């Protein structure tokens, strides 16, 4: 015998043995890379724009991906984030970033102040990049419609930062509304103790030097020029109408997603608001731990400490006329007479008034309480018919890779943002306004109508 085998006679050749041995070495990529390994080809490359504040949280939510580029106008403020992602290339001007890095990024996270959301987001959409944007989606009604149209044309994955849209509690509240157990809803009340930042601000008259490594002109962007002052940056910008959208713009989308589609809100026909220096919400905390009472000032340039806003919706198919009321700064709706006297009203929450009963829920949904309790004692929680997700940030990442849906895409987010910005306009002028959604115009107040599509500063465009 020669020692050779012949496969045709039932033996196994050396070549077959070698092939089998090599096959045993071919293992899945995740095994080669260890637990949690993700191949580079399966990883999206992200650019973060405006990363010193909320942007750092958004980046953390996408930690499974590669943070390729970081852009911020205040390099001192953003320095901790730059250090956390040492592999990322750093920029100050988002326009230069896009020009140089367009081929190196797949997706963009936009976490600038409100007044820069649209100009940054539009650049990303025009380049076909997936976009995650802070809420409210834009600073004006005109911008929101332009961004929504651009997103539809781009056909990319989009998500607005309403994290509770992925919450089981919030979706459960929506399912109760859809069950129609309280009948057609004709009033919605939404309240929060915010603002948690100073309000009632008067434009500063001093002009201190711009801090080191801070491009103030880029921070201003398309907004009316104001000299640098720490009264604007960081984070206090939210109360200034030039840069932010007030508490209603900052917070209402966190609750409106619970009921916007369920109640088929659509377009309001009128909005009205009142503002007051009464303040019962959060106090400003001093470094020594003392609480600093805010000054009793009302100014047309920033939001007041407490605001009440009402949107009036006409009949919508089988939905009756509806009033949506917003309260902030510590004021709340009247306590439902059906609620027992020992149960306190939530510090922030939702109250739905239907023809057959009422529903009180937590601000982000959940903690549901049907009234009167005796009537709904035997009520069974509806089945979970709404799609649950793998998580707010994870579903956007997945959408970037597969085209799967997100819960707060720009189409949905734009509708909520438009209502938020109409509320901000009403809070700014504190006058009753009539709204023509088809013409995108406030028809009874020229000054308020000018805020629907205010001009950009010279050199800026959408």
ABEGO torsion letter per residue (X at the ends): XAGBBBAAAGBBBAAAAAAAAAAAABBBAAAAAEBGBBBAAABBBBBBBGAABAAAAAAAAAAABBBABBBBABAAAAAAAAAABAABBBBABAAAAAAAAAAABABBBBABBAAAAAAAAAAAAAAGBBBBBBOBABABAAAAAAAAAAAAAAGBBBBBBBAAAABAAAAAAAAAAAAGAAEBBABBBBBBAOBABBBGBBBBABBBBBBBGBBAAAAAEABBBBBBBAAAOBGAAAABAAABAEAAAAAAAAAAAAAAAAAGAEBBABBBBBBBABBABBBBBBAAGBBBBBBBBBBAABBBABBBBBBBBBBBEABBBBBBBBBBGGBBBBBBAABBAABBBBABBBBBBBAAEBBBBBAAEEGBBBOBAAAAAABBBBBBABBBBAEAAAAAAAAAAAGBBBABBAAAAAAAAAAAAAAAAAAAAGBBBBBBAAAGBBAABAAAAAAABBBBBBGBBX
